[in-house]
Amino acid sequence: MALTIAEEQRKDVTILKLSGRLVLGDESNDLRNTIKRLVDTGYKKIVVDLADVPYIDSAGLGTLVSAFASVSNAGGSMKLANISKKIHDILNITKLVTVFDVHDSVASALKATA
């Protein structure tokens, strides 16, 4: 199942709605390239909506960490929204839940970016 990325602008925040599996290959590369393009063009407030992502492998997790670092190093912020219990468990096990700013909804993540 290929990963699709839909972009939506809400004022100065970009919402990336991901659908599909975030795994090694084109999926991870597409997300990495999208984040890089956004940061390079000055969009530094990003909410990644993972509601339709049933599975993330280690490469996908690495892509999220790399994206978080890129956005943070550029002076921006990246938040995760709508993560499944399975993905939340992965973030807990890897202790990345303490790194990412995780929200139950896009609305909550948008409030936190203000």
Secondary structure in CASP SS format (residue, H / E / C, confidence):
PFRMAT SS
TARGET T0000
AUTHOR 0000-0000-0000
METHOD secondary structure of the structure
MODEL  1
M C 1.00
A C 1.00
L C 1.00
T E 1.00
I E 1.00
A E 1.00
E E 1.00
E E 1.00
Q E 1.00
R E 1.00
K C 1.00
D C 1.00
V E 1.00
T E 1.00
I E 1.00
L E 1.00
K E 1.00
L E 1.00
S E 1.00
G C 1.00
R C 1.00
L E 1.00
V C 1.00
L C 1.00
G C 1.00
D H 1.00
E H 1.00
S H 1.00
N H 1.00
D H 1.00
L H 1.00
R H 1.00
N H 1.00
T H 1.00
I H 1.00
K H 1.00
R H 1.00
L H 1.00
V H 1.00
D H 1.00
T C 1.00
G C 1.00
Y C 1.00
K C 1.00
K E 1.00
I E 1.00
V E 1.00
V E 1.00
D E 1.00
L E 1.00
A E 1.00
D E 1.00
V C 1.00
P C 1.00
Y C 1.00
I E 1.00
D C 1.00
S H 1.00
A H 1.00
G H 1.00
L H 1.00
G H 1.00
T H 1.00
L H 1.00
V H 1.00
S H 1.00
A H 1.00
F H 1.00
A H 1.00
S H 1.00
V H 1.00
S H 1.00
N H 1.00
A C 1.00
G C 1.00
G C 1.00
S E 1.00
M E 1.00
K E 1.00
L E 1.00
A E 1.00
N C 1.00
I C 1.00
S C 1.00
K H 1.00
K H 1.00
I H 1.00
H H 1.00
D H 1.00
I H 1.00
L H 1.00
N H 1.00
I H 1.00
T C 1.00
K C 1.00
L H 1.00
V H 1.00
T H 1.00
V C 1.00
F C 1.00
D E 1.00
V E 1.00
H E 1.00
D C 1.00
S C 1.00
V H 1.00
A H 1.00
S H 1.00
A H 1.00
L H 1.00
K H 1.00
A H 1.00
T H 1.00
A C 1.00
END
